[in-house]
Amino acid sequence: MTPLARRALFYTVALALTTAAFTSVYTLGMTHLEERPRAWYQALEVVIQSFTTTGYGEDAPWGTLQMNLFVIVMQLTGIGFILSAVDIFVVPWLKQTLQPSAPTTHPDIEDHVVICGHTDRTEVFIQDLVAQDHPYVLLVPDKQEAGQLHEEGYTVVAGSPESVPALHGVHIGTARALVADVADDANASITLAAREAHAACTVITFVKDVALARYHRAAGADTVLSPRQLVGTELGVSARESGPASAAVVIAGYGEAGQAAYTTLQDTEATITVLDIEDQPGVDVVGDARTPQVLKEAGLTQADAFIVTLGNDTTATFTTLIARSLCPDLTIVVRADANDMTENLRRAGADEIRSLDNVSGHMLTEALFRDDFAPPGPYDSVRTNRPVRSS
């Protein structure tokens, strides 16, 4: 039994028992207190009149204190039942009636992209598709989210992307590709379902934990994208192109993005120093990048470029601020996890900001449409025209 059904049942039983009890008490009160006996059905009518606030007819007024107090209790109880009925029955009905709903299937369509999950990076991808007038269908499991997206004008279908029938409902058999961007384990499950629904479909998945990429491939994914690796590679390219051939580069943060940036710079003549909060293979200086002395130990004051790939945007912003105050002419390239933090990073002194979502979304566009159209470039990075400041 659903929660709504349980509440409705409880309400009905409570109303019936309360009505019966009040009818009995009213009958006794009119007989023994008012000395105006009433049949049970007459008493029931007065109780219903009281509950519905429609009046009392010839029974009013009552002469005794007890009966007047009892009638007041009936009136208040009736108001309580009315308000409860609104909450239990009317409000859910209005929500169900007025809430926007998305379709569960889509009309015939072909050469489209099936996008499983709506995230910031798939939003960037959708904007690329819309700009090129290329068809897509969002497949979203949450009906409320799907309804809201439908109301906002997205091409969306409500259904589980892990379900073969739902995939047939968005015509995966005629799709150009399927993109899975939910949780790592769910993306693998979606891939299995997609292979069952249409074995020849191109499947591209995103993976947060790069160690799980091989399992996506085992499930049948054609391409597995790691957003942080993608951004790290772009950061390395930016640092390489912005400085001299034998530049000195400091990398703050040696996670997936930092390692990818390091790999990109390895085949150059750049001198690379890696700074991280934890001691691990590949790290040259251990310490907090927000500490000026640690940055100096990493050779920042002699560096040509500084790559910032730290755990969160707030830390990256403060680190950028400190680095800029230490080195006014340093080229600073920063990874931003959230698009709305790019302005703060710019104010802090970053020369170039690579948004995780923008890079991932545009690279997805490039992966699918290499020969047809290109995304805004380079991957919608943010280049700033910062003033040169003295230390």
Disulfide bonds with the S-S distance in Angstrom:
none
